């Protein structure tokens, strides 16, 4: 209990509330428009956190590195890009200003997060709640897709319609993006020997945690497939392979964990067993979703065809290259030389 009190202070509790509130309840039906409301609650939450820090501490020290500087640089670049928005599309300036300020604010909060989450316990407890939120979103997306029904909003669409699988995130693409961020976290809890050891104590506690993680992995992987986002499916596959390889490599180059613990071998075997189970789940679901099966409505959805089209269709690639070339042409447009140093303006991709 004392350990939990040290981990869960006011600031971390507010952050955890944000990780659940924003993906689950900031959606059409509860708010007028999801994106702006997500930005709003993120800013309000971090304002409370930073005010709490300033009130409780007379002196606040933050450490930062080149990664933080780079992220802040992106925020500064976003603010400077408003110069060209003001001259080219003044009617769009308000929206671009909101996006630019939010981008800069993200850089500031990244510095805070890096300093605040300075112990493995704080990081793991936050990741756990991130996984809980993503699990609800994934289950809801599957209900959307197979029943046309939403846990929070009721009837949302027709069964086996790709657009229905938007869950509380509001968009099938965002659902698959969310799962793509969360699946590596689930794998972390599966392959780590004693994650959240101050809550899930001993072998029995770790067994319960890993059973829960492989159980939650299944709907997350399924949600990625029903979202049918080609680039995300490819990115998740490649990204998780890189993650696993990097994890194994870094583990070998670190001092052996639990080297003085006689039960270390038992925890290691437990992790390997559940990693094997997780890989089997992924392979089985991939087979079921990439072939005609009850999960695909016996072929009503054809993810393989969508992937093949993305990789082989010249039209698909031409559209993308045309958009990229057009953005470069706009950048060097002689009608406004300010675009060369400042770009065409953040958030103006729709123009």
C-alpha positions as CSV (number, residue, x, y, z in Angstrom):
1,X,0.0,0.0,0.0
2,X,2.8,2.4,0.8
3,X,4.4,1.6,-2.5
4,X,1.1,2.3,-4.3
5,X,0.8,5.7,-2.5
6,X,4.3,6.7,-3.7
7,X,3.5,5.8,-7.3
8,X,-0.1,7.3,-7.5
9,X,0.2,11.0,-6.6
10,X,-2.3,13.7,-7.8
11,X,-0.4,14.3,-11.0
12,X,-0.3,10.7,-12.1
13,X,-3.9,10.2,-11.2
14,X,-4.9,13.1,-13.4
15,X,-2.8,11.7,-16.2
16,X,-4.4,8.3,-15.9
17,X,-7.9,9.8,-15.9
18,X,-6.9,11.5,-19.2
19,X,-5.7,8.2,-20.7
20,X,-9.2,6.8,-20.1
21,X,-11.4,9.9,-20.6
22,X,-10.1,11.1,-23.9
23,X,-10.3,7.9,-26.0
24,X,-13.6,6.6,-24.4
25,X,-15.8,9.6,-24.0
26,X,-14.5,12.4,-26.2
27,X,-16.4,11.3,-29.3
28,X,-19.4,12.3,-31.5
29,X,-22.5,11.7,-29.4
30,X,-20.8,13.1,-26.3
31,X,-19.1,16.1,-27.8
32,X,-19.8,18.0,-31.0
33,X,-16.6,17.1,-32.7
34,X,-13.9,14.7,-31.4
35,X,-10.5,16.2,-32.3
36,X,-10.9,19.6,-30.8
37,X,-12.4,18.2,-27.6
38,X,-9.5,15.8,-27.3
39,X,-7.1,18.7,-27.5
40,X,-9.2,20.6,-25.0
41,X,-9.2,17.9,-22.3
42,X,-5.5,17.2,-22.9
43,X,-4.6,20.9,-22.3
44,X,-7.0,21.2,-19.3
45,X,-5.6,18.0,-17.7
46,X,-2.0,19.1,-18.1
47,X,-2.8,22.6,-16.9
48,X,-4.1,21.1,-13.7
49,X,-1.0,19.0,-13.4
50,X,1.5,21.9,-14.0
51,X,-0.4,24.1,-11.6
52,X,-0.2,21.4,-9.0
53,X,3.6,21.2,-9.5
54,X,4.0,25.0,-9.2
55,X,1.8,25.2,-6.1
56,X,3.5,22.4,-4.2
57,X,7.1,23.1,-5.2
58,X,8.9,26.4,-4.7
59,X,11.5,25.4,-7.3
60,X,10.9,23.2,-10.3
61,X,13.8,21.6,-12.2
62,X,13.3,19.9,-15.5
63,X,15.9,17.9,-17.5
64,X,15.7,17.6,-21.3
65,X,17.7,16.3,-24.2
66,X,18.1,16.6,-27.9
67,X,14.9,14.7,-28.6
68,X,12.9,17.2,-26.5
69,X,14.6,20.1,-28.3
70,X,13.7,18.5,-31.7
71,X,10.0,18.2,-30.6
72,X,9.9,21.8,-29.4
73,X,11.5,22.8,-32.7
74,X,8.6,21.2,-34.5
75,X,6.3,23.2,-32.3
76,X,8.2,26.4,-33.1
77,X,8.1,25.6,-36.8
78,X,4.4,25.1,-36.6
79,X,4.0,28.6,-35.0
80,X,6.2,30.2,-37.7
81,X,4.2,28.5,-40.4
82,X,1.3,30.7,-39.4
83,X,3.0,33.6,-41.2
84,X,2.2,32.0,-44.6
85,X,-1.3,30.9,-43.5
86,X,-2.0,34.6,-42.6
87,X,-1.0,35.8,-46.0
88,X,-2.3,32.9,-48.2
89,X,-5.4,31.7,-46.3
90,X,-6.4,34.2,-43.6
91,X,-9.8,32.6,-43.2
92,X,-8.0,29.4,-42.1
93,X,-5.7,31.0,-39.6
94,X,-7.8,30.2,-36.5
95,X,-7.7,26.5,-37.1
96,X,-4.0,26.5,-38.0
97,X,-3.3,28.5,-34.8
98,X,-5.1,26.0,-32.7
99,X,-3.1,23.1,-34.2
100,X,0.2,25.0,-33.9
101,X,-0.3,25.9,-30.2
102,X,-1.3,22.3,-29.5
103,X,1.8,21.0,-31.2
104,X,4.0,23.3,-29.2
105,X,2.2,22.3,-26.0
106,X,2.9,18.7,-26.8
107,X,6.6,19.5,-26.7
108,X,6.3,21.1,-23.3
109,X,4.3,18.2,-21.8
110,X,6.8,15.7,-23.3
111,X,9.5,17.3,-21.1
112,X,7.3,17.0,-18.0
113,X,6.4,13.4,-18.8
114,X,10.1,12.4,-19.2
115,X,10.9,13.9,-15.8
116,X,7.8,12.8,-13.9
117,X,7.8,9.2,-15.0
118,X,11.2,8.5,-13.6
119,X,10.6,5.0,-12.1
120,X,9.6,1.7,-13.7
121,X,6.6,1.6,-11.3
122,X,5.2,4.9,-12.5
123,X,5.7,4.0,-16.2
124,X,4.1,0.5,-15.8
125,X,1.0,1.6,-13.9
126,X,0.3,4.2,-16.5
127,X,0.9,1.7,-19.4
128,X,-1.6,-0.6,-17.6
129,X,-4.4,2.0,-17.8
130,X,-3.5,2.8,-21.4
131,X,-4.0,-0.9,-22.2
132,X,-7.3,-0.9,-20.3
133,X,-8.6,2.0,-22.4
134,X,-7.4,0.4,-25.6
135,X,-9.0,-2.9,-24.7
136,X,-12.4,-1.3,-24.2
137,X,-12.0,0.5,-27.6
138,X,-11.0,-2.7,-29.3
139,X,-14.0,-4.7,-27.9
140,X,-16.3,-1.8,-28.8
141,X,-14.9,-1.7,-32.4
142,X,-15.6,-5.4,-32.8
143,X,-19.2,-4.9,-31.6
144,X,-19.5,-2.0,-34.1
145,X,-18.3,-4.2,-36.9
146,X,-20.1,-7.4,-36.2
147,X,-23.4,-6.1,-34.7
148,X,-23.5,-2.4,-35.8
149,X,-23.9,-1.5,-32.1
150,X,-21.8,0.6,-29.7
151,X,-21.4,0.1,-25.9
152,X,-21.9,3.9,-25.3
153,X,-23.8,5.1,-28.3
154,X,-26.2,2.3,-29.3
155,X,-26.8,1.7,-33.0
156,X,-24.0,3.1,-35.1
157,X,-24.1,1.3,-38.5
158,X,-24.5,-1.9,-40.4
159,X,-22.7,-5.2,-39.6
160,X,-19.6,-6.0,-41.6
161,X,-19.3,-2.4,-42.8
162,X,-15.8,-1.1,-42.5
163,X,-17.0,2.4,-41.6
164,X,-18.9,1.0,-38.6
165,X,-15.7,-0.1,-36.8
166,X,-14.9,3.3,-35.5
167,X,-15.6,2.7,-31.8
168,X,-15.3,5.7,-29.4
169,X,-12.3,7.0,-31.3
170,X,-14.5,8.0,-34.2
171,X,-12.7,6.6,-37.2
172,X,-11.5,3.0,-38.2
173,X,-8.1,4.4,-39.1
174,X,-7.7,5.9,-35.6
175,X,-8.8,2.6,-34.0
176,X,-6.1,0.6,-35.8
177,X,-3.5,3.4,-35.0
178,X,-4.5,3.1,-31.3
179,X,-4.1,-0.7,-31.4
180,X,-0.8,-0.3,-33.1
181,X,0.5,1.8,-30.2
182,X,-0.9,-0.5,-27.6
183,X,0.0,-4.0,-28.9
184,X,3.8,-3.5,-28.1
185,X,2.8,-2.5,-24.6
186,X,0.9,-5.7,-24.2
187,X,3.9,-7.6,-25.5
188,X,6.1,-5.8,-23.0
189,X,4.0,-7.1,-20.1
190,X,4.0,-10.6,-21.5
191,X,7.8,-10.9,-22.1
192,X,9.0,-9.0,-19.0
193,X,9.6,-11.3,-16.1
194,X,8.1,-9.4,-13.3
195,X,6.2,-6.3,-14.5
196,X,4.1,-4.4,-11.9
197,X,5.7,-6.5,-9.3
198,X,4.4,-4.2,-6.5
199,X,0.8,-5.1,-7.5
200,X,1.1,-8.6,-9.0
201,X,3.3,-10.2,-6.4
202,X,4.9,-13.6,-6.7
203,X,4.5,-16.3,-9.4
204,X,0.7,-16.4,-9.0
205,X,0.3,-12.7,-9.5
206,X,2.5,-12.7,-12.6
207,X,0.5,-15.6,-14.0
208,X,-2.8,-13.7,-13.6
209,X,-1.3,-10.6,-15.2
210,X,0.0,-12.5,-18.2
211,X,-3.2,-14.4,-18.7
212,X,-5.0,-11.1,-18.7
213,X,-2.6,-9.6,-21.3
214,X,-2.9,-12.5,-23.8
215,X,-6.6,-12.3,-23.4
216,X,-6.7,-8.6,-24.2
217,X,-4.3,-9.1,-27.1
218,X,-6.9,-11.1,-29.1
219,X,-9.5,-8.3,-29.5
220,X,-6.8,-5.7,-30.2
221,X,-5.4,-7.8,-33.1
222,X,-8.9,-8.5,-34.4
223,X,-9.7,-4.8,-34.2
224,X,-6.7,-4.0,-36.4
225,X,-8.0,-6.5,-39.1
226,X,-11.6,-5.3,-39.1
227,X,-10.4,-1.7,-39.4
228,X,-8.8,-2.8,-42.7
229,X,-6.2,0.0,-42.7
230,X,-3.6,-1.3,-45.1
231,X,-0.7,0.8,-44.1
232,X,-1.3,0.4,-40.4
233,X,-1.5,-3.4,-40.7
234,X,1.8,-3.4,-42.5
235,X,3.4,-0.9,-40.1
236,X,2.2,-2.9,-37.0
237,X,3.6,-6.2,-38.5
238,X,7.0,-4.6,-39.2
239,X,7.1,-2.4,-36.1
240,X,6.4,-5.3,-33.6
241,X,9.1,-7.4,-35.2
242,X,11.5,-4.5,-34.7
243,X,10.3,-4.1,-31.2
244,X,10.8,-7.7,-30.2
245,X,14.3,-7.8,-31.8
246,X,15.3,-4.6,-30.1
247,X,13.9,-5.9,-26.7
248,X,15.9,-9.1,-27.0
249,X,19.1,-7.3,-28.1
250,X,18.9,-4.7,-25.3
251,X,18.1,-7.4,-22.7
252,X,21.3,-9.4,-23.7
253,X,23.4,-6.3,-23.3
254,X,22.1,-5.5,-19.8
255,X,22.9,-7.0,-16.5
256,X,20.9,-10.1,-16.1
257,X,17.6,-9.3,-14.3
258,X,16.8,-11.3,-11.2
259,X,20.2,-12.9,-11.3
260,X,20.2,-13.4,-7.5
261,X,16.7,-14.7,-7.4
262,X,16.4,-18.5,-7.4
263,X,13.0,-18.3,-9.0
264,X,14.4,-16.3,-12.0
265,X,14.3,-19.4,-14.2
266,X,10.6,-20.0,-13.4
267,X,9.7,-16.4,-14.3
268,X,11.7,-16.6,-17.5
269,X,9.9,-19.8,-18.5
270,X,6.5,-18.2,-17.8
271,X,7.3,-15.3,-20.0
272,X,8.4,-17.6,-22.9
273,X,5.3,-19.7,-22.6
274,X,3.0,-16.7,-22.8
275,X,5.0,-15.1,-25.6
276,X,4.5,-18.4,-27.5
277,X,0.7,-18.2,-26.8
278,X,0.6,-14.6,-27.9
279,X,2.3,-15.5,-31.2
280,X,-0.1,-18.4,-31.8
281,X,-3.0,-16.0,-31.2
282,X,-1.6,-13.6,-33.8
283,X,-1.0,-16.3,-36.4
284,X,-4.4,-17.9,-35.9
285,X,-6.2,-14.6,-36.1
286,X,-4.2,-13.5,-39.2
287,X,-5.1,-16.8,-40.9
288,X,-8.8,-16.4,-40.0
289,X,-9.0,-12.8,-41.2
290,X,-6.9,-13.2,-44.4
291,X,-9.0,-16.1,-45.6
292,X,-12.8,-16.6,-46.0
293,X,-14.1,-17.5,-42.5
294,X,-17.0,-16.7,-40.2
295,X,-14.9,-13.8,-38.9
296,X,-14.9,-12.2,-42.4
297,X,-18.5,-13.1,-43.2
298,X,-17.1,-15.9,-45.4
299,X,-15.4,-13.4,-47.6
300,X,-17.6,-10.3,-47.2
301,X,-14.5,-8.5,-46.2
302,X,-11.3,-9.1,-48.2
303,X,-8.3,-7.7,-46.4
304,X,-5.9,-9.6,-48.6
305,X,-7.3,-7.9,-51.7
306,X,-6.9,-4.5,-50.0
307,X,-3.3,-5.2,-49.1
308,X,-2.6,-6.4,-52.7
309,X,-4.2,-3.3,-54.2
310,X,-2.0,-1.0,-52.0
311,X,1.2,-2.9,-53.0
312,X,0.5,-3.5,-56.7
313,X,-1.9,-0.9,-58.0
314,X,-0.1,1.8,-59.9
315,X,-3.1,4.1,-59.5
316,X,-2.8,4.0,-55.7
317,X,0.9,4.8,-55.8
318,X,0.4,7.5,-58.5
319,X,-2.2,9.2,-56.2
320,X,0.2,9.3,-53.3
321,X,3.2,10.5,-55.4
322,X,1.0,13.1,-57.1
323,X,0.0,14.5,-53.6
324,X,3.6,14.6,-52.5
325,X,4.8,16.3,-55.6
326,X,2.0,18.8,-55.4
327,X,3.0,19.7,-51.8
328,X,6.6,20.3,-52.9
329,X,5.4,22.5,-55.8
330,X,3.3,24.6,-53.4
331,X,6.3,24.9,-51.1
332,X,8.4,26.5,-53.9
333,X,5.5,28.5,-55.5
334,X,6.9,31.8,-56.7
335,X,3.7,33.6,-55.7
336,X,4.8,33.6,-52.0
337,X,8.5,33.2,-51.3
338,X,7.7,33.0,-47.5
339,X,6.7,29.4,-48.1
340,X,10.3,28.4,-48.6
341,X,11.4,29.1,-45.0
342,X,8.0,28.7,-43.3
343,X,6.2,26.1,-45.4
344,X,2.6,26.3,-46.5
345,X,1.1,26.3,-43.0
346,X,0.3,23.6,-40.5
347,X,-3.1,22.0,-40.8
348,X,-3.6,23.2,-44.4
349,X,-3.5,19.8,-46.1
350,X,-7.3,20.1,-46.7
351,X,-6.9,23.2,-48.8
